[in-house]
């Protein structure tokens, strides 16, 4: 089951983690499938997966392959794994908090080891991101309290309240990963709407090329919006 959502949510690390290792350099085809629904046009939820290098602490920069997210029964991607190196396969729903069963199939031209991490090992990889998320939540609660007190202090407290809101809650103008994720999502939504209206699949990745280069430098990929198609 999956409930952490895509990497648009800090909780993406809470999805199931599978450890994959190849004894030789291997080209691996990964298929993720959700339960089939009846009818001619079933309303599937968006599903996808990431493959990340395993350095014992899961972060966005570790992601080396993404399937994209699609409202289909099955998604697929291929990834080249280096011999003797550990990788994490992370299946997920696009929506945070949405749980569903799923099947994973891996096909490789070389022998693989594949196993689901137990709770202890999985939590050890997630710990840093979960602690960061908890710290952000605590800080924001404290700041909200400060803002309320400043606003109650009258006109002299309004400048302090404004400064606190600008520092902690102004998104996505801040030059940070969270801000760029919001920009990426907005560009992807715009492109997907254009493709739906025109049927021009070649438009994918063509909007705002300079911004796309900046997003690419931060490892944010166009494939994140496939769930919109």
LINWODA-V974697 format. One record per run of one state. SS is the DSSP state (H for helix, E for strand, L for the rest). FROM is the first residue (numbers start at 1). LEN is the number of residues. If there is no record, write none. Layout:
{{SS	FROM	LEN} {SS	FROM	LEN}}
//
This chain:
{{L	1	9} {H	10	5} {L	15	3} {E	18	5} {L	23	3} {E	26	9} {L	35	12} {E	47	7} {L	54	6} {H	60	3} {E	63	4} {L	67	3} {E	70	1} {L	71	3} {E	74	8} {L	82	1} {E	83	1} {L	84	2} {E	86	8} {L	94	8} {E	102	7} {L	109	3} {E	112	5} {L	117	2} {H	119	34} {L	153	2} {H	155	15} {L	170	7} {H	177	22} {L	199	2} {H	201	3} {L	204	5} {H	209	9} {L	218	4} {H	222	7} {L	229	1}}
//
